[in-house]
Amino acid sequence: MTEPIYFVSLGPGEPELMTLQAFRLLERCSRIYTPVAIAPTGKRSSKATEIMLSLGIRAEQLISYDLPMSKQREGAERAYRRVADEIISLRQMGCDECIAVVAEGDSGFYSSSAYIGDHLLEAGLSIKQLAGVPAFIACNALIGGQLVQLEEQLRVIPGEATEAEWTEAWSSQHTIVVMKGSLCQDEIQRAVRAYPERKWHYLEFVGQEREYYSTDLEEICTRKFPYFSIIISKTR
Amino acid sequence: MTEPIYFVSLGPGEPELMTLQAFRLLERCSRIYTPVAIAPTGKRSSKATEIMLSLGIRAEQLISYDLPMSKQREGAERAYRRVADEIISLRQMGCDECIAVVAEGDSGFYSSSAYIGDHLLEAGLSIKQLAGVPAFIACNALIGGQLVQLEEQLRVIPGEATEAEWTEAWSSQHTIVVMKGSLCQDEIQRAVRAYPERKWHYLEFVGQEREYYSTDLEEICTRKFPYFSIIISKTR
């Protein structure tokens, strides 16, 4: 039987936060489909490539594909479609190599590479997903202590929510994690002022060289949030 | 400078889901404080020990401590206090060995071992927390596809919530993860019947030999949930 196509989670950025399972699988893969982010300015970057090379995965194992970064999703969808089509024709031609598609963080947690999986499943291929550490878990390890404990609930908001949902979140006793800070900078800065009794943790680019962490309310309220920022708000 | 005390996340049960960082740290630790769960029947078990031994960590590195499993928390608190006191006196006596305290899953996500950390911080010791894969992320990898995508929110409920919170969860478009199924079996079985348009995934002991997964609503509605069960409910 042909091997499944592996969807491999690389973790939140620090190479050593990859799991043993992911690392051992990547070591034996001959084709690792790896996204290269293309910013609207044309700038190219690939955190995924950096993570793998720094762990000794060889450049010749990697097959890079360009991934346009934009709220308009057509460019990304075309890129994913091309990767899926290439994998499907490889398997149709009888190629039984070990093939992986990698994603930063956990590949099942707000990871757009899953669209590749949808196309592969439609074509009758089988898939195995390898879990990873999501970015918000790494953020909490940096802060230290418990993200949630005992009967506390956790709510994760990916940058956008209705006014009623925001209000309900801040008024609750629960822990709130907000991702993609640039999409909701005004809302967060308003909430920091309106709910100062909550504990506010602001983090950018965790696990990378430009990592930044602050609990200073004035600093959070005046900062310009990049897309890769995470806010953790707790009641203790 | 003395090394910090490391709080090391072992991941959700499958040994290979430990991170490279956790594994490499444990390899060089001379004292790894490891919980042995004591059931109300007196039965002893230690998933943490199994995970580490199966990866080649040596028995002589492990320092087991008994952890009574009960909703009454006094026994567990005494156990954590004893571990903390032992670590504090080791450091006070000038011992600079590499010391770790391990927890299953992620040590900052509903992990009671954090109480040890509180005592260490009070005594002026420094702590470093190593992130891991939480159990619900491993459950989602087994299911396949996206736990949450685009603007979907995630809510994690640790087995207990108010009636208003349950109703709000099931009526929303969001993904709901419920842990510790035995604490809310009636509520879940009622919700499966009341909200059949949601997708329901029921999982037990993921990553262990007795792993069990079902999406069969009749099966979910008649099953007796153990404590280590997770329910994932999505609207797609």
Interface residues (C-beta under 8 A of the other chain):
Chain A: S9 G11 P12 E14 P15 E16 L17 M18 T19 L20 Q21 F23 R24 L55 D106 S107 G108 F109 Y110 S111 S112 A114 G117 I127 Q129 L130 A131 G132 V133 P134 I137 A138 N140 A141 L142 G144 G145 Q146 L147 V148 Q149 L150 E151 E152 Q153 L154 R155 V156 I157 P158 E160 A161 E165
Chain B: S9 G11 P12 E14 P15 E16 L17 M18 T19 L20 Q21 F23 R24 L55 D106 S107 G108 F109 Y110 S111 S112 A114 G117 I127 Q129 L130 A131 G132 V133 P134 I137 A138 N140 A141 L142 G144 G145 Q146 L147 V148 Q149 L150 E151 E152 Q153 L154 R155 V156 I157 P158 E160 A161 E165
